[in-house]
Amino acid sequence: MKIRDLRWTSAFIPIEAPLRYAFGAHPGFSRLVIEVDTDEGLTGLGECYSGASREGQLEEMRSLLIGEDPFQLERIRWKLSSPSAQKLFGNVLGYAGVEFACLDLQGKAIGRPVCDLLGGRVRDEIPFAGYAFYRYANDRGEGEIGDAKQMVAYARELIGRYGFGTLKFKNGVMHPDEEVETFIALRKAFPGLKLRLDPNAAWSVTTAVRMARRLADYDVEYYEDPVWGMRALERVNAKAPWITLASNMSIFAFEDLAPAARMNVLDVVLLDPHWYGGISRARIAAGVCESLGLDVGLHSGAEFGVSQAAALHLLASISNLSAAADSHYHHLTDDILVGGKLEYTANGSMAVPQGPGLGVQLDHDKLAQYHELALKQEMGSWIEDPKRPGVVTIQPKW
């Protein structure tokens, strides 16, 4: 089997209401959906972050990929995205989508799911966390979340709808004192729920330590990226050793893992099959973490269904998964898969797809519909937060 072509299509899918981050706001989710065709009539599916730079990466990879055997994945990796190319030119995100497609092709060719290519599954369902954001109202004037009362009400609706046993509260938007009061309100409303918070590295070390002290009695599952950089995380860990630290921002590549363990920076590494260069590479990273005594979870980057399926296969094969996976997926109003969105079980989990490859199929009519929407989105999936002009590029440190 030889690869005959590499194609990609930009798509933009609306979400329930615009989400607010430390860096700006999300009006919807934007991705590149990848298709890799072979001379045997099989097509593998992939997905990656959107943007002109990513499309340029894929264009450069296309001529190098044509003629290759999708089973020769290590050869393809060194040809398209060697470690030096990743470090110097940042092409890991485009390559990851291609890797998804190659693994999808392998699974389809032999009639086995991708997780079986990674060593087999240790779980059939993946638990997910509900993802709670401050939000703006949507076009119908619905969905605004701007204070503790609205956040608790949203969390109650989210848990009732999906059955999540874990809630992730996105921070770095309001003043830290207000956000911590909201966390405390969530803890009081849901005493048995696992609660984590994520300021997206928007706080200073001093602020992060002060907030950790305020939260010491409120059972934080983990404190994700309160500050930026390994040295800053190490200082937070030293000053607030009672709180579990996690990261996907300061620790997000293979070369970060050993220094993070040596410096005693954190407890939980949040893997991402895009950032680590594919499903198989993230699986290797999980093994490295296991050898270093680090637990793993999953970072989410506003995935469509192809990337969601990739994450399910990855997590099915990881033994040291210690926390419910992050996912923006429940915010989507639709998907580009045949049959629509992947479904949650009653306890907020998702079943690992059973079919060959990634186990999902592309709905080309839906893809065309959301490609048209992508062409109308001048700024893609990120916009400047109207209430905080300038913070798309400048982070508050309080």
ChimeraX attribute file (.defattr): number of C-alpha atoms within 10 A of each C-alpha:
attribute: neighborCount
match mode: 1-to-1
recipient: residues
	/A:1	16
	/A:2	15
	/A:3	23
	/A:4	19
	/A:5	16
	/A:6	21
	/A:7	16
	/A:8	20
	/A:9	17
	/A:10	25
	/A:11	25
	/A:12	26
	/A:13	23
	/A:14	19
	/A:15	19
	/A:16	18
	/A:17	25
	/A:18	25
	/A:19	25
	/A:20	25
	/A:21	25
	/A:22	24
	/A:23	22
	/A:24	23
	/A:25	23
	/A:26	23
	/A:27	24
	/A:28	22
	/A:29	25
	/A:30	27
	/A:31	26
	/A:32	24
	/A:33	26
	/A:34	24
	/A:35	22
	/A:36	27
	/A:37	21
	/A:38	21
	/A:39	12
	/A:40	11
	/A:41	9
	/A:42	15
	/A:43	22
	/A:44	26
	/A:45	29
	/A:46	30
	/A:47	30
	/A:48	30
	/A:49	23
	/A:50	22
	/A:51	15
	/A:52	9
	/A:53	13
	/A:54	20
	/A:55	18
	/A:56	13
	/A:57	19
	/A:58	24
	/A:59	15
	/A:60	12
	/A:61	20
	/A:62	18
	/A:63	13
	/A:64	13
	/A:65	22
	/A:66	17
	/A:67	14
	/A:68	16
	/A:69	18
	/A:70	25
	/A:71	16
	/A:72	11
	/A:73	16
	/A:74	12
	/A:75	14
	/A:76	21
	/A:77	19
	/A:78	12
	/A:79	13
	/A:80	24
	/A:81	23
	/A:82	17
	/A:83	16
	/A:84	11
	/A:85	14
	/A:86	16
	/A:87	12
	/A:88	8
	/A:89	11
	/A:90	17
	/A:91	24
	/A:92	25
	/A:93	24
	/A:94	30
	/A:95	29
	/A:96	26
	/A:97	30
	/A:98	34
	/A:99	29
	/A:100	32
	/A:101	28
	/A:102	27
	/A:103	28
	/A:104	27
	/A:105	28
	/A:106	26
	/A:107	23
	/A:108	20
	/A:109	15
	/A:110	10
	/A:111	12
	/A:112	18
	/A:113	24
	/A:114	33
	/A:115	29
	/A:116	15
	/A:117	16
	/A:118	19
	/A:119	12
	/A:120	15
	/A:121	20
	/A:122	12
	/A:123	15
	/A:124	16
	/A:125	19
	/A:126	21
	/A:127	21
	/A:128	26
	/A:129	26
	/A:130	27
	/A:131	22
	/A:132	21
	/A:133	22
	/A:134	25
	/A:135	23
	/A:136	21
	/A:137	15
	/A:138	15
	/A:139	10
	/A:140	7
	/A:141	9
	/A:142	12
	/A:143	18
	/A:144	18
	/A:145	22
	/A:146	16
	/A:147	15
	/A:148	19
	/A:149	13
	/A:150	16
	/A:151	22
	/A:152	21
	/A:153	13
	/A:154	18
	/A:155	23
	/A:156	15
	/A:157	12
	/A:158	18
	/A:159	19
	/A:160	13
	/A:161	13
	/A:162	19
	/A:163	19
	/A:164	24
	/A:165	19
	/A:166	23
	/A:167	24
	/A:168	26
	/A:169	22
	/A:170	21
	/A:171	27
	/A:172	24
	/A:173	26
	/A:174	17
	/A:175	13
	/A:176	20
	/A:177	13
	/A:178	14
	/A:179	21
	/A:180	19
	/A:181	15
	/A:182	19
	/A:183	24
	/A:184	20
	/A:185	17
	/A:186	23
	/A:187	18
	/A:188	13
	/A:189	14
	/A:190	17
	/A:191	12
	/A:192	11
	/A:193	18
	/A:194	19
	/A:195	24
	/A:196	21
	/A:197	24
	/A:198	21
	/A:199	22
	/A:200	22
	/A:201	25
	/A:202	25
	/A:203	24
	/A:204	17
	/A:205	21
	/A:206	16
	/A:207	18
	/A:208	27
	/A:209	22
	/A:210	16
	/A:211	18
	/A:212	22
	/A:213	14
	/A:214	14
	/A:215	16
	/A:216	12
	/A:217	9
	/A:218	16
	/A:219	16
	/A:220	21
	/A:221	19
	/A:222	20
	/A:223	22
	/A:224	26
	/A:225	26
	/A:226	28
	/A:227	28
	/A:228	18
	/A:229	15
	/A:230	21
	/A:231	16
	/A:232	20
	/A:233	27
	/A:234	20
	/A:235	18
	/A:236	25
	/A:237	19
	/A:238	13
	/A:239	17
	/A:240	18
	/A:241	14
	/A:242	12
	/A:243	21
	/A:244	16
	/A:245	23
	/A:246	28
	/A:247	31
	/A:248	20
	/A:249	18
	/A:250	20
	/A:251	24
	/A:252	17
	/A:253	17
	/A:254	18
	/A:255	9
	/A:256	12
	/A:257	18
	/A:258	14
	/A:259	13
	/A:260	21
	/A:261	15
	/A:262	9
	/A:263	12
	/A:264	16
	/A:265	25
	/A:266	25
	/A:267	21
	/A:268	25
	/A:269	28
	/A:270	23
	/A:271	28
	/A:272	24
	/A:273	26
	/A:274	27
	/A:275	24
	/A:276	22
	/A:277	27
	/A:278	27
	/A:279	28
	/A:280	22
	/A:281	20
	/A:282	23
	/A:283	23
	/A:284	15
	/A:285	21
	/A:286	26
	/A:287	17
	/A:288	15
	/A:289	22
	/A:290	16
	/A:291	10
	/A:292	14
	/A:293	13
	/A:294	21
	/A:295	20
	/A:296	27
	/A:297	22
	/A:298	24
	/A:299	22
	/A:300	20
	/A:301	18
	/A:302	21
	/A:303	22
	/A:304	27
	/A:305	24
	/A:306	27
	/A:307	26
	/A:308	23
	/A:309	24
	/A:310	32
	/A:311	27
	/A:312	25
	/A:313	33
	/A:314	27
	/A:315	30
	/A:316	24
	/A:317	22
	/A:318	24
	/A:319	15
	/A:320	16
	/A:321	22
	/A:322	14
	/A:323	20
	/A:324	22
	/A:325	24
	/A:326	21
	/A:327	20
	/A:328	20
	/A:329	23
	/A:330	19
	/A:331	19
	/A:332	19
	/A:333	14
	/A:334	19
	/A:335	23
	/A:336	23
	/A:337	19
	/A:338	15
	/A:339	11
	/A:340	15
	/A:341	17
	/A:342	21
	/A:343	12
	/A:344	19
	/A:345	15
	/A:346	12
	/A:347	15
	/A:348	23
	/A:349	21
	/A:350	19
	/A:351	18
	/A:352	24
	/A:353	20
	/A:354	15
	/A:355	14
	/A:356	20
	/A:357	30
	/A:358	32
	/A:359	20
	/A:360	21
	/A:361	16
	/A:362	18
	/A:363	14
	/A:364	12
	/A:365	12
	/A:366	18
	/A:367	20
	/A:368	15
	/A:369	14
	/A:370	22
	/A:371	20
	/A:372	14
	/A:373	16
	/A:374	23
	/A:375	12
	/A:376	11
	/A:377	15
	/A:378	9
	/A:379	11
	/A:380	20
	/A:381	21
	/A:382	20
	/A:383	18
	/A:384	18
	/A:385	21
	/A:386	11
	/A:387	9
	/A:388	15
	/A:389	12
	/A:390	13
	/A:391	18
	/A:392	16
	/A:393	11
	/A:394	12
	/A:395	17
	/A:396	16
	/A:397	16
	/A:398	12
